[in-house]
């Protein structure tokens, strides 16, 4: 049987496992919020380690904290950053909307670890108090938004790297597809020709524009709420705490962070995170369009469009032998659907800042971080297992161009729209070529037709 540590607080005693570093507030949250299986994201916990370390360094610098206690707190923060203490953070996402319980979870763990280093009694709050020392000059209301921004900034590095690799793969495909002329499609119907490279250049531009949007949105996340304390006034924080904090957290994370220009806005609202979520939503929408296009262009192999050939990664059917399904695209578009749903939740949560505090912080953090990670992984999987092995079915593409009725568009300038339409309708009804229809109608000579109706001149 495990020993129990009894820790008293203002609401009575709580029984806590002796081998745990968390305290009564964490335990109470565990007991009172048994909702779902979603715990606070790892990125958020790491960011808490950086935030508490930077706050401690700022407090020491500004003469607010004893150096001996401060050094012990810093060592504890390092154990959070390197994930040695990750099992000490068990709390549900579905808790207080300010994230106070997770902030106190960190304060209690850091306090008890530091007490252990200083040879004190764990749970005694002496000589390191979770509120008076670890949470010094801070409030959950400015700490949690700060941690949200730091966590999302860090998580985005992997996403942007994977997006860069996807962009490079599309650039390779554009070079490979440069001279392949295919039929275009509008309204899902045949249209005038273009090259496969031109079609893929549209996808490439979508991705490059989305990268710009994400980077632009990330700039807003570089402004931190820290120093605003409870409502934005900075009450109980020393002068210039926000600036000194941002200096230290920038050094620790190797990212440039600055104090939010208006702490009231940064605590009461999360517009910057809603905007960042919007940039992820836009990327998901673009990937959805790209995935669907490739899915349809690769449909077949004999009864569909069949202009693209998917890599043969795995059997596609449990009943139909030899079937190759667009499984990577299906996974990618499912992820995109989920990201769109996440953004809807973030948007609603972002609108719920009541007076001086938005109390949907854990939800916003959880959804945005999940969107970042899902998009990052899905992009990497799609790139590696689908796009890199994607090939053009040149024979099918050439046949489609040859049989297209929309090549008749080239005749508009020479014989007019109405006469060109007659040629197209006759060719369609009689299932003959455009050239045969044009000659039967005697609307143009064979020599003129061959000179004008050239797909290469139409791209």
GUROMAR-304365 format. One record per residue: x, y, z of N, C-alpha, C in turn. Coordinates in steps of 0.001 Angstrom, whole numbers, padded with zeros to 6 digits, always signed. Each point is the difference from the previous one (the first is absolute). Layout:
BEGIN
XYZXYZXYZ;...
***
This chain:
BEGIN
+000849-001198+000000-000849+001198+000000+000885+001249+000000;-000369+000992-000852+000773+001236-000084-000222+000853+001237;+001092+000660+000419-000139+000971+001079-000757+001206-000539;-000695+000716+000873-000731+001193-000394+000598+001221+000672;+000121+001056-000761+000446+001260+000577-001217+000855+000270;-000145+000522+001183-001125+000869+000334+000454+001443-000144;-000659+000730-000861+000343+001412-000197-001241+000833+000269;+000112+000933+000915-001130+000854+000351+000014+001293-000794;-001181+000479-000335-000126+001337-000562-001279+000611+000523;-000387+001158-000536-001136+000746+000549-001330-000727-000140;-000064-000997-000880-001263-000729-000186+000041-001387+000617;+000968-000204+000886+000063-001293+000673+001102-000882-000538;+000185-001140+000600+001101-000881-000371-000363-000864-001200;+001051-000316-000765-000153-000882-001153+001053-001093+000093;-000358-001209-000329+000957-001092+000009+000694-000062-001353;+001326+000039+000037+000792+000016-001221+001054-001093+000092;+000263-000699-001107+001030-001031-000002+001333+000590+000442;+000688-000726+000872+001268+000494+000539+001059+000176-001077;-000076-000789-001067+001019+000094-001040-000343+001031-001072;-001030+000789+000224-000379+001056-000937+000450+001370+000499;+000331+000855-000949+000452+001346+000345-001129+001020-000014;-001148-000362-000578-001072+000982-000015-000631+000107+001382;-000798+001055+000179-000588+000274+001297-001508-000046-000013;-000594+000676+001000-001441-000090+000232-000836+000562-001137;+000447+001096-000589-000812+000609-001071-000047-000903-001226;+001128-000619-000313+000033-000951-001123-000889-001206+000297;+000113-000510+001216-000794-001170+000380-001491+000304-000054;-000368+001202+000462-001416+000373-000018-000518+000060-001443;+000829+000527-000893-000394+000060-001407-000173-001401-000575;+000907-000912+000360-000118-001395-000442-001306-000619+000472;-000360+000308+001247-001215-000569+000582-001273+000622-000568;+000042+001286-000290-001218+000734-000375-000257+000087-001502;+001025-000281-000823-000164+000136-001449+000377-001297-000707;-000769-001025+000260+000205-001289-000677-000798+000018-001303;+000537+000744-000957-000706+000225-001267+000922-000368-001159;-000371-001003-000760+000758-000375-001187+001383-000549+000330;+000749-000264-001067+001363-000525+000133+001053+001007-000462;-000442+001207-000329+000924+000994-000551+000735+000735+001119;+001296-000198+000071+000816+000730+000970+000720+001148-000697;+000535+000897+000808+000679+001168-000561+001135-000427-000938;+000085+000586-001176+001027-000390-000979+001422+000149+000546;+000876-000883-000442+001408+000015+000433+000645+001346-000316;-000317+000553-001178+000601+001284-000385-000325+001095+001011;-001204-000057+000541-000431+000994+000973+000773-000157+001313;+000257-001228+000399+000740-000263+001236+001448+000472-000143;+000615-000286-001143+001361+000477-000245+000039+001526+000046;-000995+000622-000629-000070+001466+000003-000153+000542+001413;-000741-000729+000848-000132+000390+001408+001361-000026+000696;+000807-000992-000337+001350-000066+000557+000813+001221-000358;-000059+000390-001267+000714+001204-000444-000561+001254+000659;-001324+000080+000099-000636+001184+000577+000383+000174+001469;-000059-001090+000764+000335+000074+001424+001482+000313+000201;+000839-000536-000860+001435+000272+000102+000292+001469-000292;-000611+000516-001073+000216+001405-000356-000545+000933+001079;-001160-000360+000571-000594+000821+001066+000908+000013+001231;+000588-001151+000317+000906-000090+001148+001246+000846-000232;+000573-000094-001187+001177+000813-000335-000324+001490+000078;-001197+000368-000462-000422+001402+000063-000171+000458+001443;-000583-000865+000825-000195+000346+001419+001330+000157+000726;+000956-000856-000324+001343+000130+000606+000644+001307-000459;-000066+000251-001306+000602+001210-000581-000582+001268+000620;-001298-000005+000273-000685+001182+000533-000019+000032+001523;+000739-000904+000615+000134+000014+001450-001224-000472+000749;-000844-000791-000633-001228-000476+000631+000158-001373+000652;+001051-000735-000384+000100-001399+000417+001407-000323+000477;+000087-000723+001113+001255-000489+000545+000710-000891-001027;+001297+000216-000215+000732-000721-001042+000064-001504+000252;+000140-000383+001277+000082-001424+000320-001294-000709-000372;-001141+000608+000364-001304-000562-000353-000187+000037-001517;+000408+001109-000590-000139+000155-001445+000752-001058-000776;+001240-000313+000436+000797-001016-000688-000650-001381+000088;-000597-000288+001149-000690-001291+000153-001225-000066-000917;-000719+001100-000101-001171+000060-000897+000440-000190-001448;+001101+000634-000380+000510-000109-001376+000368-001445-000333;+000615-000705+000946+000352-001408-000226-001256-000850-000182;-001029+000327+000757-001269-000716-000150-000614+000263-001376;+000072+001254-000442-000533+000364-001327+000713-000762-001105;+001300-000183+000154+000768-000745-001006-000495-001438-000124;-000423-000580+001117-000523-001367-000027-001357-000079-000705;-000731+001113+000006-001268+000067-000755+000295+000157-001483;+000947+000856-000317+000359+000251-001398+000522-001267-000671;+000820-000778+000716+000549-001225-000608-000919-001213+000163;-001224+000244+000486-001072-001007+000113+000274-001090+001041;+000966+000222+000881+000250-000981+001060-001181-000057+000985;-000764+001098+000080-001114+000068+000943-001366-000017-000695;-000041-000470-001240-001250+000067-000763-001129-000774+000679;+000322-001064+000725-001044-000792+000670-000613+000722+001191;+000544+001146+000342-000551+000796+001099-001085+000967-000483;-000363-000102-001286-000994+000914-000567-001170-000803-000577;-000914-000433+000877-001064-000914-000411-001337+000664-000310;-000075+001322+000050-001307+000650+000006-000693+000020-001363;-001312-000034+000069-000852+000023-001191-000014+001382-000645;-000180-000015-001310-000238+001262-000719-001285+000647+000505;-000971-000838+000363-001330+000480+000376-000011+000347+001494;+000521+001168+000273+000163+000489+001366-000403+001461+000032;+000500+000736+000970-000285+001431+000037+000460+000670-001290;-000809+000922-000507+000272+000614-001297+001184+000935-000032;+000535+000345+001174+001183+000867+000045+001287-000808-000018;-000100-001316+000160+001189-000839+000086+000679+000078+001360;-000701+000569+000988+000578+000188+001334+000483-001305+000606;-000749-001081-000187+000362-001271+000629+001291-000577-000582;+000209+000197-001291+001262-000456-000590+001144+000914+000410;-000260+001298+000110+001021+000913+000514+000401-000403+001421;-000998-000311+000843+000291-000419+001371+000642-001391+000029;-000347-000842-000929+000663-001298-000140+001504+000222-000163;+000358+000924-000898+001422+000326-000218+000614+000614+001251;-000711+000926+000621+000526+000651+001200+000278-001012+001108;-000930-000945+000176+000155-001001+001064+001142-000965-000303;+000092-000452-001224+001061-000933-000388+001369+000665+000149;+000106+001222-000496+001271+000734+000094+000366+000249+001460;-000991+000408+000785+000231+000267+001420+000527-001241+000708;-000674-001110-000166+000400-001215+000698+001335-000552-000485;+000274+000133-001299+001306-000440-000510+001106+000867+000586;-000245+001315+000048+000985+000923+000566+000193-000264+001499;-001098-000280+000715+000087-000335+001433+000875-001231+000192;-000169-000977-000877+000794-001225+000058+001488+000317-000175;+000302+000885-000956+001387+000400-000228+000593+000697+001218;-000839+000763+000690+000461+000769+001160-000142-000790+001307;-000260-001313-000132-000072-000916+001142-001160+000318+000954;-001088+000568-000539-001172+000282+000814-000987-001147-000071;-001145+000188+000635-001039-001022+000031-001016+000289-001101;-000137-000937-000923-000927+000171-001110-001418+000189+000532;-000693+000982-000552-001370+000283+000403-000093+001042+001097;+001148+000389+000565-000015+000974+001101-000099+001438-000491;+000305+000193-001306+000048+001341-000612+001136+000839+000588;+000941-000659+000680+001164+000680+000577+001262-000750-000421;+001020+000688-000464+000124+001458-000102-000492+000593-001327;-000614-000848-000874-000459+000502-001302-001512-000136-000082;-000671+001129-000084-001469+000010-000047-000480+000065-001451;-000996-000820-000364-000469-000002-001400-000565+001337-000459;-000678+000713+000896-000580+001302-000367+000977+001150+000234;+000589+000035+001204+000817+001143+000389+001336+000069-000736;+000515-001143-000422+001307-000021-000657-000085-000380-001483;-000588-001171-000285-000047-000474-001391-000916+000878-000850;-001114+000435+000584-000979+000813-000734+000195+001500+000256;+001130+000361+000569+000280+001395+000360-000079+000918-001220;-000696+001119+000143-000162+001029-001050-000852-000483-001162;-000709-001108+000186-000794-000588-001079-001431-000268+000453;-000861-000202-000996-001355-000501+000197-000217-001064-001062;-000904-000927+000268-000356-000961-001055-000504+000734-001237;-000620+001167+000231-000644+000727-001098+000983+000594-000999;+001242+000274+000441+001003+000443-000972+000994-001109-000328;+000136-000967+000925+000907-001130-000235-000512-000915-001110;-001275-000371+000082-000516-000988-000950-000019+000528-001445;-000427+001238-000255+000096+000517-001379+001438+000047-000505;+000922+000329+000898+001418+000031-000371+000470-001381-000422;-000365-000990+000783+000381-001384-000286-000637-000480-001303;-001229+000396-000250-000683-000374-001240+000771+000512-001211;+000443+001245+000053+000736+000594-001115+001346-000696-000204;+000702-000259+001103+001308-000657-000097-000158-001406-000579;-000977-000748+000496-000214-001379-000448-000336-000064-001485;-000886+000867-000454-000406-000007-001417+001140+000432-000900;+000821+000917+000471+001173+000440-000777+000961-001162-000185;+000284-000730+001074+000893-001155-000071-000556-001087-000908;-001272-000336+000198-000618-001097-000760-000010+000291-001497;-000042+001273-000361-000099+000382-001413+001279-000242-000777;+001113-000162+000704+001281-000224-000690-000072-001270-000845;-000501-001085+000595-000115-001279-000722-000975+000122-001159;-001121+000688+000230-000994+000178-001063+000604+000727-001190;+000700+001092+000260+000581+000786-001090+001088-000780-000732;+000765-000811+000721+001015-000841-000658-000653-001015-000936;-001065-000636+000469-000694-000981-000837-000706+000653-001176;-000503+001212+000215-000623+000753-001091+001044+000386-001035;+001183+000378+000454+001098+000318-000924+000352-001212-000861;+000043-001172+000609+000319-001224-000747-001089-000316-001023;-001247+000268+000367-001106-000211-000939+000121+000957-001178;+000334+001234+000280+000197+001000-001048+001118-000439-000957;+001087-000513+000550+001122-000459-000835-000421-001162-000900;-000828-000893+000530-000452-001139-000802-000903+000452-001137;-000852+000985+000259-000830+000545-001076+000870+000693-001056;+001050+000642+000419+000921+000627-000957+000665-001044-000891;+000358-001150+000591+000565-001100-000795-001010-000505-001027;-001238-000163+000440-001038-000501-000896-000238+000978-001149;+000058+001269+000280-000209+001011-001039+001089-000106-001065;+001236-000251+000432+001091-000168-000972-000214-001267-000834;-000469-001069+000642-000232-001263-000716-001167+000084-000979;-001000+000795+000368-001241+000060-000779-000027+001158-001001;+001115+000643-000174+000064+001235-000788-000555-000142-001421;+000309-001083-000676-000366-000150-001418-001203-000906-000232;-000715-000331+001056-001172-000872-000146-001250+000863-000153;-000543+000016-001203-001205+000790-000281-001224-000860+000301;-000917+000554+000749-001208-000733+000389-001217+000895-000197;-001159-000619+000140-001223+000778-000135-000342+000617+001362;-000384+001261-000022-000444+000642+001218-001460-000315+000265;-000442+000314+001195-001408-000260+000345-000549+001146+000834;-001154+000496-000378-000730+000973+000810-001419-000521+000176;-000585+000220+001166-001321-000569+000335+000022-001516-000090;+001181-000592+000144+000289-001440-000160-000199-000482-001439;-000165+000932-000936-000167-000348-001413+001249+000416-000774;+000160-000594-001186+001176+000296-000830+000119+001489-000275;+001252+000480+000047+000291+001403-000319+001234+000034-000896;+000571+001158-000187+001159+000136-000892+001241-000616+000631;+001023-000300-000802+001188-000697+000508+000889+000874+000894;+000802-000688+000770+001086+000601+000771+001011-001099+000229;+001145+000314+000553+000951-001066+000316-000292-000519+001407;+000419-001224+000231-000143-000562+001347+000805+000838+000994;+001111+000555-000479+000819+000868+000847-000761+001263+000384;-000734+000556-000958-000792+001201+000297-001076-000304+001040;-000628-001169-000143-001012-000395+000971+000620-000117+001397;+001153-000645+000071+000677-000175+001288+000585+001310+000532;+000261+000941-000878+000508+001296+000468-001053+000733+000829;-001271-000262-000300-001072+000581+000805+000039-000543+001422;+000259-001306+000132+000109-000615+001324+001202+000570+000757;+001103+000133-000718+001212+000538+000613-000234+001406+000548;-000660+000826-000787-000246+001379+000430-000910+000032+001233;-000981-000889+000044-000856-000094+001190+000841-000246+001251;+000919-000955-000110+000822-000374+001153+000952+001127+000410;+000576+000658-000983+000907+001112+000306-000750+001152+000666;-001203+000263-000465-000808+001066+000611-000396-000363+001428;-000301-001292+000219-000353-000435+001353+001186+000105+000946;+001186-000282-000492+001196+000157+000829+000164+001464+000424;-000238+000915-000926+000083+001431+000324-001024+000373+001068;-001219-000527-000149-001058+000313+000971+000365-000502+001399;+000547-001211+000067+000382-000568+001300+001100+000839+000639;+001021+000344-000776+001104+000804+000533-000475+001371+000461;-000929+000574-000748-000544+001303+000384-000786-000112+001301;-000793-001057+000117-000791-000207+001222+000895-000295+001199;+001126-000690-000243+000931-000309+001083+000610+001256+000612;+000131+001054-000792+000561+001244+000520-000841+000553+001146;-001315-000175-000100-000879+000472+001073+000207-000792+001283;+000418-001262-000130+000208-000834+001181+001292+000355+000736;+000818+000863-000589+001247+000405+000663-000244+001029+001097;-001234+000512+000110-000341+000962+001049-000668-000739+001159;+000560+000154+001196-000407-000794+001155-000740+000818+001052;-000951-000667+000649-000834+000648+001023+000709+000145+001338;+001134-000704+000159+000666-000020+001310+000294+001408+000512;-000321+000208+001267+000178+001320+000594-001310+000707+000241;-001067-000548-000611-001324+000602+000185-000674-000479+001270;+000516-001076+000574-000569-000705+001160-001492-000267-000182;-000850+000359+000973-001385-000503+000013-000879+000573-001100;+000009+001321-000164-000942+000614-000955+000687+000863-001058;+001317+000104+000070+000721+000811-000979+000703+001209+000586;-000256+000303+001267+000594+001186+000636+001433-000235+000443;+000382-001253+000185+001332-000321+000500+000113+000067+001505;-001129+000026+000675-000015+000072+001466+000778-001167+000607;+000880+000315+000970+000855-000958+000710+001217-000455-000802;+000202+000552-001190+001220-000267-000767+000884+001246+000060;+001311-000158+000142+000876+001172+000072+000083+000727-001341;+000423+001234+000054+000150+000802-001213+000975-000677-000968;-000359+000020-001266+000812-000573-001089+000104-001530+000052;-000834-000652+000809+000031-001461+000050-000254-000590-001382;-000954+000578-000750-000328-000538-001331+001190+000048-000946;+000737+001101+000029+001150+000154-000908+001131-000951+000375;+000278-000070+001307+001078-000881+000457-000377-001472-000263;-001257-000342+000249-000474-001361-000278+000200-000347-001469;-000444+000878-000885+000091-000274-001446+001450-000127-000457;+000884+000768+000635+001423-000111-000325+000509-001400+000334;-000356-000483+001196+000463-001331+000415-000659-001111-000811;-001306+000083-000231-000669-001073-000733+000469-000038-001452;+000372+001130-000552+000555+000039-001365+001349-000709-000041;+000820+000247+001022+001312-000658+000072-000144-001505+000163;-000929-000398+000854-000176-001427+000294-000548-000779-001188;-000935+000599-000704-000686-000712-001096+000613+000262-001367;+000920+000993-000045+000610+000410-001276-001063+000473-001004;-001036+000616+000549-001038+000652-000798-000185+001411+000533;-000329+000914-000865-000172+001389+000425-001416+000222+000511;-000125+000267+001294-001290+000312+000612+000052+001400+000610;-001136+000683-000036-000103+001363+000526-001266+000134+000837;-000037+000978+000908-001218+000216+000782-001166+000416-000901;-001178-000520+000284-001190+000425-000751-000200+001495+000214;-000305+000758-001048-000175+001452+000146-001183+000370+000890;-000986-000894+000087-001155+000247+000865-000336-001295+000722;+000333-000058+001281-000189-001228+000774-001481-000314+000221;-000843+001026-000009-001441-000239+000180-000534-000832-001166;+000444+000352-001198-000413-000743-001200+000544-001418+000010;+001243-000174+000421+000644-001312-000100-000501-000996+001041;-000671+000494+001061-000573-000884+001015-001493-000237-000250;-000688+001052-000414-001457-000085-000196-000380-000663-001313;+000909-000002-000973-000301-000578-001316+001152-000880-000474;-000285-000792-001008+001051-000801-000649-000127+000138-001512;-000193+001229-000446-000168+000258-001435+001217-000461-000801;+001190+000158+000584+001207-000395-000722+000038-001509-000237;-000481-000773+000980-000047-001455-000172-001138-000422-000928;-001099+000740+000031-001086-000262-000954+000505+000259-001421;+000751+001075-000161+000568+000338-001310+000998-001063-000444;+000834-000465+000937+000956-001054-000325-000732-001287-000391;-001047-000336+000761-000824-001164-000339-000602+000154-001386;-000345+001221-000345-000560+000273-001330+001013-000314-001097;+001275+000291+000260+001041-000299-000994+000148-001518-000169;-000163-000746+001092+000024-001470-000092-001228-000505-000746;-001124+000641+000250-001249-000348-000674+000125+000214-001508;+000627+001105-000389+000208+000290-001427+000894-001053-000645;+001041-000411+000716+000878-001056-000517-000782-001303-000172;-000835-000316+000979-000809-001222-000087-000930+000045-001204;-000601+001155-000247-000910+000156-001138+000755-000183-001316;+001199+000562-000077+000813-000151-001214+000397-001456-000218;+000432-000659+001071+000394-001405-000111-001179-000878-000392;-001180+000377+000482-001226-000729-000358-000233+000083-001504;+000113+001184-000576-000194+000190-001442+001054-000767-000807;+001258+000120+000444+001094-000674-000698-000188-001518+000058;-000313-000490+001196-000209-001444+000158-001143-000510-000845;-001100+000727-000028-001158-000425-000794+000304-000004-001489;+000734+001007-000477+000367+000045-001417+000837-001218-000379;+001015-000287+000823+000871-001138-000292-000787-001314+000093;-000891-000073+000978-000850-001189+000156-000813-000250-001270;-000620+001060-000552-000840-000141-001188+000831-000248-001251;+001131+000698-000127+000864-000198-001167+000593-001407-000022;+000123-000619+001184+000546-001354+000085-001093-001068+000019;-001253+000404-000148-001091-000985+000036+000122-000974-001168;-000416-001218+000221+000133-001012-001043+000251-001373+000599;+000852-000808-000586+000946+000389-001047-000580+000057-001421;-001169-000628-000230-000518-000030-001369-001316+000737-000172;-000748+000135+001070-001320+000626-000127-000027+001430+000515;+001133+000494+000493+000049+001365+000507+000801+000890-000926;+000473+001119+000526+000806+000920-000817+001367-000601-000293;+000619-000564+001023+001241-000754-000200+001168+000785-000533;+000038+001300+000199+001109+000798-000533+001223-000023+000907;-000206-000343+001265+001111-000147+000935+000018-001433+000522;+001196-000486+000318+000173-001355+000521+000496+000076+001437;-000783-000561+000926+000362+000013+001409+001054-001060+000299;+000887+000245+000958+000940-001046+000417-000756-001162+000634;+000479-001206-000228-000683-001195+000505+000552-000357+001382;-000547+000654+001022+000520-000177+001362-000522-001250+000699;-001289-000280-000187-000609-001123+000705-001238-000464-000760;-000464-001247+000227-001253-000434-000634-001130+000944+000400;-000824+000361-000979-001034+000990+000272-001329-000577+000432;-000179-001288-000200-001303-000577+000289+000156-001368+000651;-000941-000304+000894+000007-001318+000633-000709-001044-000860;-000658+000464-001068-000770-000917-000849+000399+000075-001469;+000469+001176-000450+000318+000182-001423+001505+000004-000209;+000569-001068-000535+001453-000094-000195+000521+001066-000962;+001196+000495+000279+000664+000922-000916-000472+001429+000061;-000870+000313+000950-000543+001351+000083+000979+000917+000738;+000244+001166-000563+000869+001007+000628-000843+001216+000339;-000185+000245+001268-000838+001118+000447+000841+001202+000436;-000560+001200-000065+000730+001208+000399+000009+000174+001519;+000594-000970+000701-000100-000037+001464+000677+001184+000682;+001145+000412-000535+000694+001149+000606-000830+001273-000137;-000678+000137-001118-000862+001164-000212-001206-000067+000925;-000501-001193+000217-001135-000154+000914+000394+000400+001423;+001202-000415+000419+000480+000378+001336+000204+001512+000082;+000614+000566-001034+000261+001439-000024-001294+000801+000077;-000990-000380-000795-001241+000774-000021-000830-000209+001272;+000138-001163+000646-000655-000167+001303+000617+000951+001026;+001322+000099-000034+000680+000942+000894-000462+001430-000287;-000090+000335-001266-000444+001355-000376-001403+000287+000538;-000874-000984-000087-001353+000146+000540+000049+000279+001502;+000872-000716+000688+000124+000168+001445+000537+001387+000349;+000963+000476-000785+000574+001331+000246-001061+001073-000176;-000847-000154-001013-001088+000965-000224-000940+000014+001204;-000278-001188+000555-000818-000089+001214+000686+000636+001190;+001315-000248+000137+000761+000616+001088-000073+001516-000066;+000121+000524-001224-000019+001458-000155-001362+000581+000361;-001043-000731-000324-001344+000457+000391-000090+000118+001517;+000508-001011+000708-000011+000033+001470+000840+001152+000529;+001176+000199-000597+000888+001092+000428-000666+001355-000244;-000691+000120-001115-000679+001259-000327-001085+000324+001032;-000803-001012+000335-001047+000203+001002+000632+000322+001356;+001041-000762+000361+000686+000225+001275+000613+001400+000057;+000547+000432-001124+000609+001327-000045-000992+001127+000180;-001246-000262-000325-001035+001039+000129-000510+000122+001434;+000449-000918+000856-000566-000071+001352+000884+000640+001073;+000610+001117-000308+000738+000757+001005-000972+000858+000781;-000284-000388+001229-000971+000737+000806+000717+001004+000882;-000224+001274-000275+000658+001088+000725+001523-000134-000112;+000701-000210+001127+001466+000047-000025+000680-001354-000213;-000766-001044-000288+000645-001314-000134-000761-000911-000955;+000753-000597-000918-000549-001083-000819+000214-001301+000763;-001069-000723+000255+000106-001236+000790-000205-001251-000858;+000585+000026-001193+000004-001173-000873+001436-000331-000404;+000934+000403+000812+001417-000118-000341+000461-001441-000249;-000318-000963+000900+000457-001371-000257-000525-000581-001312;-001263+000278-000307-000580-000477-001260+000749+000581-001195;+000232+001310+000021+000705+000654-001106+001390-000600-000163;+000722-000133+001115+001354-000556-000055-000008-001426-000539;-000895-000818+000511-000074-001405-000407-000307-000128-001485;-001011+000731-000477-000414-000111-001398+001067+000519-000962;+000591+001145+000336+001001+000572-000904+001231-000906-000068;+000460-000492+001149+001162-000890-000002-000307-001313-000718;-001208-000521+000185-000371-001222-000718-000025+000248-001508;-000526+001142-000408-000045+000330-001432+001402+000090-000582;+000907+000642+000722+001389+000115-000459+000600-001394-000195;-000138-000842+001007+000637-001324-000037-000628-000931-001027;-001332+000030-000103-000667-000843-000995+000365+000417-001422;-000027+001296-000252+000371+000488-001336+001442-000362-000333;+000870+000180+000960+001413-000304-000211+000199-001466-000361;-000599-000891+000768+000153-001436-000257-000668-000427-001307;-001185+000540-000268-000737-000377-001214+000735+000471-001254;+000566+001194+000060+000766+000525-001133+001221-000880-000268;+000696-000366+001070+001193-000844-000145-000369-001359-000602;-001081-000606+000485-000432-001309-000491-000437+000070-001457;-000793+001017-000346-000468+000168-001383+001171+000226-000944;+000950+000799+000430+001159+000316-000837+000838-001257-000260;+000276-000729+001078+000862-001182-000094-000678-001166-000714;-001261-000243+000315-000663-001218-000452-000926+000167-001202;-000161+001251-000463-000868+000210-001161+000654+000904-001036;+000221+001240+000357+000460+000982-000991+001347-000373-000620;+000933-000453+000839+001347-000291-000524-000024-001129-001024;-000944-000931+000134-000085-001120-000944-001055+000176-001077;-000618+001157-000051-001065+000261-000975+000578+000143-001409;-000651-000628-000984+000473+000060-001388-001122+000417-000944;+000395+000524-001141-000964+000386-001033-000261-001177-000934;-001263-000232-000319-000380-001028-000977-000058+000683-001368;+001141+000084-000653+000125+000806-001227-000927-000487-001112;-000144-001305-000132-000848-000544-001062-001447+000434+000185;-000516-000102+001236-001388+000398+000264-000168+001506-000203;+000976+000755+000445-000058+001461-000141-000049+000397-001474;+000845-000643-000823+000035+000313-001436-001315-000348-000685;-000568-001137+000356-001288-000403-000583-001105+000977+000384;+000009+000438+001244-001012+000953+000458+000091+001323-000749;+001235+000446-000254+000197+001252-000758-000477-000171-001429;+000372-001110-000576-000356-000279-001397-001516-000041-000201;-000706-000570+000985-001444-000168-000129-000815+001166+000537;+000659+001001+000531-000735+001101+000628-000716+000867-001035;-001227+000356+000329-000778+000888-000867+000350+001465+000224;+000629+000292+001128+000257+001398+000330+001177+000614-000757;+000710-000836-000768+001043+000548-000872-000615+000898-001063;-001298-000171-000215-000710+000823-000988+000054+001477+000357;+000283+000290+001264+000083+001393+000453+001023+000789-000809;+001022-000692-000517+001038+000675-000799-000568+000598-001278;-001145-000516-000449-000587+000486-001257-000836+001274+000184;-000298+000352+001252-000878+001160+000262+000414+001247-000756;+001289+000298+000031+000490+001247-000614-000076-000027-001528;-000111-001201-000567+000058-000119-001457-001372-000193-000645;-000860-000800+000661-001309-000239-000617-001158+000454+000900;+000325+000457+001203-001041+000484+000900-000494-001078+000955;-000563+000446+001121-000452-000896+001069-001099-000940-000485;-000992+000527-000734-001157-000806-000395+000385-001135-000942;+000858+000290-000974+000421-001044-000930+000870-001047+000714;+000854+000473+000902+000842-000930+000769-000874-000916+000847;-001087+000553+000557-000920-000793+000824-000673-001084-000850;-000350+000334-001261-000612-000992-000888+000938-001185-000221;+001287+000303-000166+000989-001061-000202+000063-000910+001233;+000032+000629+001182+000098-000770+001251-001233-000889+000185;-001180+000557-000251-001226-000772+000192-000076-001182-000973;+000400+000230-001251-000039-001073-001001+000983-001112+000374;+001206+000409+000414+001006-000991+000385-000505-000845+001170;-000688+000664+000962-000492-000717+001179-001133-000963-000373;-000971+000499-000773-001162-000817-000346+000359-001187-000869;+000944+000193-000907+000352-001071-000938+001216-000806+000447;+000555+000388+001160+001165-000688+000562+001147-000058-001006;+000272+001169-000570+001109+000123-000943+000951+001082+000516;+001129+000170-000666+000966+001003+000441-000464+001392-000410;+000571+001003+000623-000305+001388-000356+000349+000281-001454;+001124-000530-000401+000445+000233-001376-000987-000581-001006;-000473-001214+000283-000980-000627-000900-001293+000812-000030;-000421+000478+001147-001231+000791+000071+000155+001313-000758;+001160+000661+000154+000245+001284-000669-000011-000171-001514;+000598-001094-000487+000056-000228-001442-001366-000379-000560;-000780-000770+000767-001350-000356-000429-000878+001229-000122;+000158+000928+000916-000799+001245-000009+000555+001018-000984;+001206-000265-000532+000657+000884-000965+000166+001423+000551;+000346+000069+001274+000176+001307+000639+001454+000459-000004;+000925-000908-000323+001425+000331-000024+000724-001091-000776;+001107+000342-000648+000753-000988-000768+000862-000851+000932;+000407-001154-000513+000830-000895+000792+001328+000653+000366;+000584+000723-000972+001279+000661+000229-000107+001056+001099;-001086+000800-000066-000206+001047+001011-000253-000609+001379;-000783-001079+000034-000300-000666+001271+001290-000482+000667;+000863-000680-000784+001243-000546+000548+000934+001106+000491;-000073+001143-000646+000862+001125+000381-000474+000680+001281;-001345+000046+000167-000579+000756+001129-000179-000852+001252;-000541-001199-000161-000342-000825+001166+001215-000818+000433;+000886+000671+000718+001198-000626+000536+000060+000215+001514;-000107-001079+000769+000009+000139+001463+001201+000777+000516;+001177-000152-000646+001200+000701+000476-000161+001514-000030;-000819+000464-000954-000212+001458-000109-001034+000505+000972;-000695-000916+000681-001110+000405+000860+000374+000054+001496;+001199-000452+000312+000376-000037+001425+000615+001326+000451;
***
